[in-house]
Amino acid sequence: MFDMFFPDEYVASTYIIPFEKLYEEGYRGVIFDIDNTLVPHGAPADTRAKELFARLTTIGFASCLISNNQEPRVRMFNEEIGTNYIFNAHKPARTSYIRAMELMETDRSNTVFVGDQLFTDVWGAKRTGIRNILVRPMYPKEEIQIVLKRYLERIVLYFYKRKQRKTRGR
């Protein structure tokens, strides 16, 4: 019932994802959400985020930020990172995911998406046919509409984790 919202993977943090392994598996582009995926909501790029994007470039990845935020927020985050970005993305609509792949010159088979929300980030990536990784939100203080979605996400994640336990038990 909730399978369409289940992430392909669920990890504690963006910063523990083994990007070198993903590159070895043939992935060449990474699309990121920003708020609560890379930094706390509204924060500028911190040292860890800057180092991550430098590492991705060294590995050989193209990258793109897609955010439902307006351009000033996304531009401010991207100032010292200097990657592709799409603002006002209307996630979970597929349009911005497809545009991100065009900017990175990748396709559905070699692109991965990383985000912190099931009903926008993960669902949009799944609808587009992109591998996706859900990360735990970095910081609990969020806008009210996101707080409300988090309650529903808990229900979906309960069933996701239950399914994962059953799968591992086989």
Contacts in CASP RR format, 6 or more apart in sequence:
PFRMAT RR
TARGET T0000
AUTHOR 0000-0000-0000
METHOD contacts of the structure
MODEL  1
MFDMFFPDEYVASTYIIPFEKLYEEGYRGVIFDIDNTLVPHGAPADTRAK
ELFARLTTIGFASCLISNNQEPRVRMFNEEIGTNYIFNAHKPARTSYIRA
MELMETDRSNTVFVGDQLFTDVWGAKRTGIRNILVRPMYPKEEIQIVLKR
YLERIVLYFYKRKQRKTRGR
1 159 0 8 1.000
2 155 0 8 1.000
2 156 0 8 1.000
2 159 0 8 1.000
2 160 0 8 1.000
4 123 0 8 1.000
4 126 0 8 1.000
5 118 0 8 1.000
5 119 0 8 1.000
5 122 0 8 1.000
5 123 0 8 1.000
5 126 0 8 1.000
5 156 0 8 1.000
5 160 0 8 1.000
6 122 0 8 1.000
6 156 0 8 1.000
6 159 0 8 1.000
6 160 0 8 1.000
6 163 0 8 1.000
7 118 0 8 1.000
7 122 0 8 1.000
7 132 0 8 1.000
7 133 0 8 1.000
7 134 0 8 1.000
7 160 0 8 1.000
8 131 0 8 1.000
8 132 0 8 1.000
8 133 0 8 1.000
9 132 0 8 1.000
9 133 0 8 1.000
9 134 0 8 1.000
10 133 0 8 1.000
10 134 0 8 1.000
10 135 0 8 1.000
10 157 0 8 1.000
10 160 0 8 1.000
11 17 0 8 1.000
11 133 0 8 1.000
11 134 0 8 1.000
11 135 0 8 1.000
11 136 0 8 1.000
12 135 0 8 1.000
12 136 0 8 1.000
13 135 0 8 1.000
13 136 0 8 1.000
13 138 0 8 1.000
14 32 0 8 1.000
14 37 0 8 1.000
14 38 0 8 1.000
14 52 0 8 1.000
14 114 0 8 1.000
14 115 0 8 1.000
14 135 0 8 1.000
15 48 0 8 1.000
15 52 0 8 1.000
17 114 0 8 1.000
17 133 0 8 1.000
17 135 0 8 1.000
19 30 0 8 1.000
19 55 0 8 1.000
19 56 0 8 1.000
19 59 0 8 1.000
19 61 0 8 1.000
20 59 0 8 1.000
22 30 0 8 1.000
22 112 0 8 1.000
23 59 0 8 1.000
23 60 0 8 1.000
23 61 0 8 1.000
26 110 0 8 1.000
27 61 0 8 1.000
27 110 0 8 1.000
27 111 0 8 1.000
27 112 0 8 1.000
27 131 0 8 1.000
28 60 0 8 1.000
28 61 0 8 1.000
28 62 0 8 1.000
28 104 0 8 1.000
28 106 0 8 1.000
28 110 0 8 1.000
28 111 0 8 1.000
29 61 0 8 1.000
29 62 0 8 1.000
29 63 0 8 1.000
29 64 0 8 1.000
29 101 0 8 1.000
29 104 0 8 1.000
29 106 0 8 1.000
29 110 0 8 1.000
29 111 0 8 1.000
29 112 0 8 1.000
30 56 0 8 1.000
30 61 0 8 1.000
30 62 0 8 1.000
30 63 0 8 1.000
30 64 0 8 1.000
30 111 0 8 1.000
30 112 0 8 1.000
30 113 0 8 1.000
30 114 0 8 1.000
31 63 0 8 1.000
31 64 0 8 1.000
31 65 0 8 1.000
31 66 0 8 1.000
31 97 0 8 1.000
31 100 0 8 1.000
31 101 0 8 1.000
31 104 0 8 1.000
31 111 0 8 1.000
31 112 0 8 1.000
31 113 0 8 1.000
31 114 0 8 1.000
31 125 0 8 1.000
31 130 0 8 1.000
32 38 0 8 1.000
32 63 0 8 1.000
32 64 0 8 1.000
32 65 0 8 1.000
32 66 0 8 1.000
32 113 0 8 1.000
32 114 0 8 1.000
32 115 0 8 1.000
33 65 0 8 1.000
33 66 0 8 1.000
33 67 0 8 1.000
33 91 0 8 1.000
33 114 0 8 1.000
33 115 0 8 1.000
33 116 0 8 1.000
33 117 0 8 1.000
33 120 0 8 1.000
33 121 0 8 1.000
34 65 0 8 1.000
34 67 0 8 1.000
34 69 0 8 1.000
34 73 0 8 1.000
34 74 0 8 1.000
34 77 0 8 1.000
35 41 0 8 1.000
35 42 0 8 1.000
35 43 0 8 1.000
35 67 0 8 1.000
35 69 0 8 1.000
35 116 0 8 1.000
36 116 0 8 1.000
36 117 0 8 1.000
36 137 0 8 1.000
36 138 0 8 1.000
36 139 0 8 1.000
36 142 0 8 1.000
37 114 0 8 1.000
37 115 0 8 1.000
37 116 0 8 1.000
37 121 0 8 1.000
37 135 0 8 1.000
37 137 0 8 1.000
37 138 0 8 1.000
38 45 0 8 1.000
38 49 0 8 1.000
38 52 0 8 1.000
38 77 0 8 1.000
38 138 0 8 1.000
39 45 0 8 1.000
39 46 0 8 1.000
39 49 0 8 1.000
39 77 0 8 1.000
39 138 0 8 1.000
40 138 0 8 1.000
40 139 0 8 1.000
40 141 0 8 1.000
41 139 0 8 1.000
41 141 0 8 1.000
41 142 0 8 1.000
41 143 0 8 1.000
42 73 0 8 1.000
42 77 0 8 1.000
43 77 0 8 1.000
44 76 0 8 1.000
44 77 0 8 1.000
44 79 0 8 1.000
44 80 0 8 1.000
45 77 0 8 1.000
45 78 0 8 1.000
45 79 0 8 1.000
45 80 0 8 1.000
45 81 0 8 1.000
49 77 0 8 1.000
49 81 0 8 1.000
50 80 0 8 1.000
50 81 0 8 1.000
53 63 0 8 1.000
53 81 0 8 1.000
53 82 0 8 1.000
53 83 0 8 1.000
56 63 0 8 1.000
57 63 0 8 1.000
62 84 0 8 1.000
62 103 0 8 1.000
62 104 0 8 1.000
62 105 0 8 1.000
62 106 0 8 1.000
63 83 0 8 1.000
63 84 0 8 1.000
63 104 0 8 1.000
64 83 0 8 1.000
64 84 0 8 1.000
64 85 0 8 1.000
64 86 0 8 1.000
64 100 0 8 1.000
64 103 0 8 1.000
64 104 0 8 1.000
65 74 0 8 1.000
65 77 0 8 1.000
65 78 0 8 1.000
65 81 0 8 1.000
65 83 0 8 1.000
65 84 0 8 1.000
65 85 0 8 1.000
65 86 0 8 1.000
66 85 0 8 1.000
66 86 0 8 1.000
66 89 0 8 1.000
66 91 0 8 1.000
66 96 0 8 1.000
66 97 0 8 1.000
66 100 0 8 1.000
67 73 0 8 1.000
67 74 0 8 1.000
67 85 0 8 1.000
67 86 0 8 1.000
67 87 0 8 1.000
67 88 0 8 1.000
67 89 0 8 1.000
68 88 0 8 1.000
68 89 0 8 1.000
68 90 0 8 1.000
68 91 0 8 1.000
68 120 0 8 1.000
69 87 0 8 1.000
69 88 0 8 1.000
70 87 0 8 1.000
70 88 0 8 1.000
71 87 0 8 1.000
71 88 0 8 1.000
73 87 0 8 1.000
74 85 0 8 1.000
74 86 0 8 1.000
74 87 0 8 1.000
75 85 0 8 1.000
75 87 0 8 1.000
78 85 0 8 1.000
84 100 0 8 1.000
84 103 0 8 1.000
84 104 0 8 1.000
86 96 0 8 1.000
86 99 0 8 1.000
86 100 0 8 1.000
86 103 0 8 1.000
89 95 0 8 1.000
89 96 0 8 1.000
90 96 0 8 1.000
91 97 0 8 1.000
91 120 0 8 1.000
91 121 0 8 1.000
91 124 0 8 1.000
92 119 0 8 1.000
92 120 0 8 1.000
92 121 0 8 1.000
92 123 0 8 1.000
92 124 0 8 1.000
92 127 0 8 1.000
93 124 0 8 1.000
94 124 0 8 1.000
94 127 0 8 1.000
94 128 0 8 1.000
97 113 0 8 1.000
97 124 0 8 1.000
97 125 0 8 1.000
97 128 0 8 1.000
97 130 0 8 1.000
98 128 0 8 1.000
100 111 0 8 1.000
101 107 0 8 1.000
101 108 0 8 1.000
101 111 0 8 1.000
101 130 0 8 1.000
104 111 0 8 1.000
108 128 0 8 1.000
108 129 0 8 1.000
108 130 0 8 1.000
111 130 0 8 1.000
111 131 0 8 1.000
112 130 0 8 1.000
112 131 0 8 1.000
112 132 0 8 1.000
112 133 0 8 1.000
113 121 0 8 1.000
113 122 0 8 1.000
113 124 0 8 1.000
113 125 0 8 1.000
113 130 0 8 1.000
113 131 0 8 1.000
113 132 0 8 1.000
113 133 0 8 1.000
114 132 0 8 1.000
114 133 0 8 1.000
114 135 0 8 1.000
115 121 0 8 1.000
115 122 0 8 1.000
115 132 0 8 1.000
115 133 0 8 1.000
115 134 0 8 1.000
115 135 0 8 1.000
116 134 0 8 1.000
116 135 0 8 1.000
116 136 0 8 1.000
116 137 0 8 1.000
116 138 0 8 1.000
117 137 0 8 1.000
117 146 0 8 1.000
117 149 0 8 1.000
117 153 0 8 1.000
118 134 0 8 1.000
118 149 0 8 1.000
118 153 0 8 1.000
118 156 0 8 1.000
118 157 0 8 1.000
119 149 0 8 1.000
119 152 0 8 1.000
119 153 0 8 1.000
121 132 0 8 1.000
121 134 0 8 1.000
122 132 0 8 1.000
122 134 0 8 1.000
125 131 0 8 1.000
125 132 0 8 1.000
126 132 0 8 1.000
137 150 0 8 1.000
142 150 0 8 1.000
END
